[in-house]
Amino acid sequence: MPPSELVSHELDLYSWNTPNGQKIIIALEEAGAKYKYHAIDIRKGEQNAATFRAISPDGKIPAIVTHGETPVTLFESGAILFHLANLYPTLNGVTPQDQASVSAWTFWQVGQLGPLTGQFGRFHSAADNKNQAAIEHFEQLVWRCLTVMETRLGESPYLACDRLTIADIACIPWIASKQSYLQIYDVPWQQRCPAINQWATKLCARPSVIAALQL
Ligand SMILES: N[C@@H](CCC(=O)N[C@@H](CS)C(=O)NCC(=O)O)C(=O)O
């Protein structure tokens, strides 16, 4: 019997309530996928269990296992988003140009917005021995990212094209989630970035984003 007949859901999601985890929930909810959520409590070190590392070798959430004729195991949020966009094309752009734009903006999130905001938070949260130069360096880079997004969203309703795609889904938790370092360290993006604010307000009204961000 193929796995698809053994399970009532299409995939298993192993995740936690951080921006990288929230992205995948938004994508799955937008796609209307049937999935089972497995909480991996990264505060307790559950990401280091051998069973989880067999799915996610770097010991990081999120990771998925899909069921069906050709089951797939996958880690890295960007790779998961592209896999989902292939399974559920409504998450992608339609034209070759739009799909190229979706790739560019999704890679931009995983290579720029996410890591730079993460490092900004990392240096801010150091309990003692705060490195002021590093905090300022990463704060500047976060503002650089916000300026890039602000310019783009001033000319386009969504990041990649004229509809919601995995590019927006990748970015929204890093901007609007209460777990985002922008909120945790009071970065005033709402006041200074009106186009991002308008985009975020629109996205945060979607049931998929509400479901992911309330976790
Ligand atoms: N590049 C990875 C980063 C994932 C990541 O950093 N996950 C964090 C939570 S947001 C994590 O699992 N941290 C646990 C650890 O590093 O031990 C992705 O995009 O999926």
The ligand as a Gaussian input file, in Angstrom:
#p B3LYP/6-31G(d) Opt

LIG

0 1
 N       18.368000      28.535000       6.554000
 C       17.392000      27.882000       7.390000
 C       17.396000      28.537000       8.737000
 C       16.459000      27.821000       9.702000
 C       16.662000      28.319000      11.118000
 O       17.533000      29.148000      11.396000
 N       15.860000      27.760000      12.011000
 C       15.991000      28.128000      13.414000
 C       14.666000      28.676000      13.940000
 S       14.156000      30.099000      13.007000
 C       16.337000      26.903000      14.214000
 O       15.866000      25.815000      13.955000
 N       17.206000      27.073000      15.218000
 C       17.590000      26.021000      16.094000
 C       19.081000      25.855000      16.188000
 O       19.816000      26.561000      15.450000
 O       19.535000      25.063000      16.996000
 C       16.008000      27.952000       6.747000
 O       15.725000      28.936000       6.042000
 O       15.221000      27.011000       6.925000

